């Protein structure tokens, strides 16, 4: 059987190990039509077989995916995706693309167009690419997805290796796409917008040919898919999942990410309302660990920094670099030890099962959280991290929410089906699909609804006109 789920140990295996990939028509087939036993087109090497078998067994034991979906993932392991990044790339767009596609089962390479693998993104988050772009020059990709951001889009546009890869991708009618500023700044100079209907960030719409511009969150035009901004990055990524793996897989990934359908849950609830007043620019601490959920970290930090909040990312590990839940590498601003020398107006914990387990064991973080509560300062958690607050006694007499898989561990009052819950100076959120609402709710409390709505418009995210 040929495998499709992204195997961490193999993400950067020698390219000679890669088997021919299935044709696009097969890739788009519904999972319901996939038989449970399919012969591989080629015979993998013995070492590859051993790694695949080990991972398959672990997946069968631990995965909550349906048998049909798991089978489809195993079939299409060899889908190879390129997500290039450069200085000033929009981190939300890049990380959401990588995370969502890896969850679906694609083998995703985040490639730096800079001379270094460490890239500082548009809002200051430091990402570590998997490879340099030169290592991708002779590879054949099933999808090339270009994130936006400025000057990140310019850095990608000016990379000759990436230009050749993407033009070849289009000429050979394989999937490619761009989001935010990238359709206007990259695709147009490369001539890859011709005879295509495209969309982009509202600030760049006037640069598109009027008769080809479409004001929609997602525009699929043949092999090209374009989208508007960070706030539409989930839709953009899931569109590629659907095109590669089929609609059933895209729907399942969307459900697992808690991406809300309109009206499926209450976006926010506030109880015991108090003002969050600060006489200076608020300081926010975001602790991270190996296994923290990268999308939650990046979305939270990016949105808060857009409103000029001082955000410090602190690693509880021995090094500032952590490997997040879907294998994205993030370099923190500082260590938790150095961060503990300061006080913070807010401390917000990201989720991720393995990351939460490690955060919970940090004595320094436990002390910081206890001091935060005793001083009457704000704290909160996303996804499974409210369980840390609960175990440290920080949710006593509080109403909170958490990821559906974790909410049963909160023994106090809980608000199920609510995306974001604010109780006095505590704020919690269900998970990935509600992090943008969560981050904007913080801005609403810090600066008012108008400021939060302005940031939401900047990232092309639908936000209520009033509270």
N, C-alpha and C positions, 0 to 999 in steps of 0.2 A: 504494500500500500504506500502511496506517496503521501507525504505529510504537508499540512498547510499551516499549522499553528506556529507562531514565531517562537523558536526555541532559543532562549537567551544565550546558551553556549555557542550557538551556531550563527548568531546574527552577523558575525564578521568572519565567518569561515572562508577559506580560500575560494575564489570564484570558480575554480575548476571543479569544485564539488557540486555546483548548482546544476540541477537537472533541467531539461527543457520545460518551459512552462506551458500550461494548457492554453488552448485558443480562447479568445475573448468570449465567443458564443457559449462555450462550456462554462466559463467563469461566471457568466450572468445567469446561469440556470438556477431555478428555485431549489432550495434545499430539499423540498418535498419530493423532487424527482431524482434525487441522488441515491443510487444503490449503496448498500453498506459495504460492499467489497469491490474494489476497483484496482485494476493492475496498473502499476507505475509504468510510464513510457520508457524509462531507463532503469538500470539497476544501480542504486547508490553504492558507494564504497562500503566495506565492512565497518570501518570506524563510524561512518555516518549512520549506518543502520543501527549500531549499538546505541548511539546518542538518541536517535529518533525513538527507538523502542523504549528506552528508559523514560524519555519525556512522555511518550504516549501512555505508558502505564501510570505515571504520576497524574497525567491529565484525566484518565479514566477514573482514578480513585478520587481526585479532588474537585474536578470540574462540575459545576452546576448546570452547564449547558446541556441542551437536549442531545440525544445521540446523533440525530440527523445533522445538527449544526456542527457538532464536534467532528463528524465525518467530513463535512465540507471544509472545515478548517484544516483538517489533516491532508485533504486532497491538494489544497492550494498553498502549501507552505512556501512554494517557490515563487510566489508573487513578490517581486522586488520593487520597492518604492524609494524614490529619492526626494528628500526634503532639504534643500540647501539653505544655509543661514549665513549671514554676514553681520558686520557691525551695524547695529541699529535695526536689525530685523525685529518685527513685532513678535515678542515672545509668546503671547497667547496663541497666535495663529500657528506658529511653528510647533509648539508643544502639543496643542490640541490635535493637530494633524498627525504627529508622530504617535501620540498616545492612543488615539482612537483606532488608527490603522493597525497598530500592533495588537490591540485588543481583538480586532477582527481576525488576525492571523497573518497579516502581511509582514514581510521581512523589510523593515524600514531603515534606511541609512540617512542619518542626519549629517550632512556634509558641509564643512566650512569652506567658504570661498576666500577666507583670509589666510595669511601665512601661518597662523596659529590655530589650534583646535579650540582654544578658549575664545568665545565670542561674547561680547557684552551687548545685550539686546537693547531695544529702544527705551525701556523703562529701567534699565540698569541691572537686570538679572543676568548673571553670568552662566552661560550654557557651555557645555563641553561637547563638541561634535564627535561623532563616531569615527569619521575619516576626513581627510582633506579632499577637495573636489577633484584634484588630479587623479586620485585613485579610482574615480568613477568614470574616467574618460572613455574607456573601452567597454563599459558594462552596458547591458541591454536592460532597460527598466520597463516595467509594466505601467508605471505611473511616475510622472515628475510633477510635484506639487510645489508651487512657489508661494511662500508667505510674503506678506507686505511689510509695511513699516518704513519709516524714513529715518536715516538715509539707507536703511537696509535694502530697499528695492533698487536703489542706485548701485549699491555694491554688487548685488546679484546681476544687474543689467550689464555692468562693466566687466564681468568675468567671462572671458572668451571660452573657457572650457565648458562652462554651464550653457552658454549660448549655443555651442555646437551640439551639446547633448539634447537640449530642448528642441532645437530645430530638427534634428534627426528624429526625435520622438514624434513630432508633428508630421513630418514627411512620411514616416512609416506607419502613421495612423494608429499610434498607441496613445493611451490616455495621458493628458497633461492638464494642468490647471493653475490658476492664480487667484489671489484674494487681496482685497483692500487696495493699496496703491499699485500693486504689481501688474494688474492687467494694463493700466495706462503707462506706467513707467518702464515696464519690461517687455511685455508682449508686443506693444505697438512698435517700438523701435526695432524689434526683431522681425516684424512683419507677420507675426503669428495670430493677428486679430482679423486678417482678411477673410471675407466671406463668412464671418462668424458673428453671431449676436453675443454681446458681452456686457457684463456689469462690473462695477468697481466701487470703491469708497465714494460717497457723495462729494467729497472735496476734489475728486479727480474726474468726475463725470463729464465736465466740460472739455476734457482732453480727448474723449472718445468720439469717434465719428457719430454724428447725430442719428443717422439712419441705422446704426448698428447697436446703439446704447440701449440697455434695458434696465429699468429701475426695479429689480427684483433681488431678493436675498441670494438666490441661486439661479444661475443660467447655464444649462447644459446645451452645447451646440456641437454636435458630432463628438469628436474626441476631446474637445475643450470644455472645461467647467470653470466658471468664474463666480466670485462671491464678493460681498461688500465690506466686511471688516471683522474685527475680533468677535463682535456680538453674533455673527453668523457663522463662526468657525466650526461649531458643532454640526450645523446643517451641511456645510461645505465638506467636512470630513466624512459624515455619514453618507453623503451623496456618492463619494468614491467607494465606500464600503459596499453600497448597493450595486454600483457598476462593476466592481470586481467580484463580489461574493454573492450578490443577490439580495433581494428585498427582505427575505426572512432574517438573514444575518444582520442587516442594517437595523431592522426593527428590534431584534433582540439586544444588540449593542446599545441602542438608544434607551431601551428600558433599563438596562443595567447601569447606564450612566445617569439615570433619573432625569433625562432630558424631558422637560414637561410638555405635554400636549396642551393646547389652549383649554383652560378651564378644568384641568385634571386635578389641580390642588390649589389651595390658598397660598398665595405667594409669600405673604408676611403677616405675622400677628404680633402685636406689642401689648404687654401686660405690665402693670405697675410702672407706668410711664414716669421717667425722670429725665432731666436734661443731662446731656453729656457735655459739660462746659469746660473749656480749657483756655487759659489766657496766653497760650503760645501754640505754635504749630504742633499738633499731636505727634508723639513718638509711639510707634507700634513695633512690637517684637513678634516675629514669626519664627518659632523654633522648627528645625527640620532634622530628619534622620534618614538613614538608609531605609528605603521602603516607603517614605512619605509619598503621598499622591502628588505627582508633579503638576498636574493641571490645576489642582486646588492651590498650591503654592504660587504658581505663576499668575493665575487669574487674580487672586487676592492682592498680591504685591503690585502687579501692573495697574490695577484699577485704583488702588489707594495712592500710588505714586503719581498717577495722572492728576490727582487733586492736590498734589504737592504735600502729601502726608510724609513724614519721615519714617520710613520702614526699614527695619534691620532684620535681615535673615541670619539666624544663628544656628550653626551646626552643633548637635550634641555629640557628634562622633569625634574621633581623634584627629581627623582632618576636616578642613572646611568643605572639601568636595564630598558630596553624597551621591549615591546611586538610587534614584527614585523607583517607584513601584513598577513602571514600565520601561525601566533601564535608561531613562534620560539622566544625564549627569548634570548636577547643578553645583556651583561653587557659592557657598554662603558668604555673607559679608564679614562674618566674624565667628568666633567660637562661643558656645554658651557660657563658658567661664568668663571671657572678656565681656560678653553682653550683660552678665549678672552684676557688673560694677555700676550699671546705670539703672534708673527706674523708667517705667514705661506707662503711658496713659492707657494703652491696650496691649494685651497679650492674646494672640489668636493662634490656635493649634490646628494644623492641617490634619487630614485623615490619611488613609492608607493602612491596611491591617498591620503589616510588618512595621511600618513607621510608628504607628500608635503604640505598639508593644515596646519599642525602644524609647520613645518619648516618656512613657509611663515609668520607666526604670531610672530616668535621670533625676538624681537627688537635687541637683542644682535647679532644674526646672520646677520640681515639686516645691522647693523653697520659694522660688520666684512667684509661683501661682498662689501659694499660701499668703505671701506678703501682699500680693495684688488684691486678694479678697479682703484681707484685714484692713488695708488702706482705703477700701471703697473705690478702687479703680476698676476699669472695665476689663473683662476677659471673655473668651468664647472659644468655640470649637466647631469644626466642620466634619461631616461624615461620621466616622467611628470615634473621633477624638473626644466628643462629649463624655465618653466612658471614662476618660482620664479625669475630667473634671469631677465626675461622679465619685470615682474611687478616692480622690483626694479630698472629698467632702465639700466641693465648691458648688454643688447643685442643690444643697439642702434648702428646702422651701422654695425652690425654683421650678418653673415649668420650662422644659427644654424639648428639643427634638434631636434626632440623629438618623443615621442611615437605617433603613428598614431592617437590615441584618443585625444592627447593634442596639436598636431602640429598646428591645426587651431587657437589656442589661441595665437600663436606667430604672431604678426602683421608685423614684419619685413620680411626680406628675409629668406626663408627656403630652405633646401635641402631635399626634400622627396626622399625616396628610398635609402638613403645613411646611412650606419650603424653608422659611426663616422665622425663628421665634426670638423675640427680645423680651426679657423679663428684668426690668430695672437696668442694672449694669452688666447683665449677662446676655450673650447672643450666641445662638446655635443654629446649625443648618443641616439639611438632610444629606447633602453630598454634591457630587460633581455638577449635575445639571442645575443646581441652585446657588452655585458660588458667585455668579455675577449678581444675582439678586442680593445675596448675603453681603458682598462687598459694597454695593450701592446703598444698602440699608445702613451700613456703617457711615458712609459719606453723608447720608441723609441726617443721621444723628449728630454728626460732627459739624456740618456746614449748612444743613437745610435741604429741602426737597429740590429747590431750583438748581443747586450745585450738583446734586446727584444726577438729576435729569440731564444736565449739560454734559456730564461725563458719559452718561449712557448714550446720548446722541452721538458723541465723538467716536464711540466704538460700534455704533449702529446696532444698539441693543434696545429692544422694546421695553420701555419703562413707564409705569403709570403716570398720568399727567398730574395726579394729586394723590395724597396719602389717604 
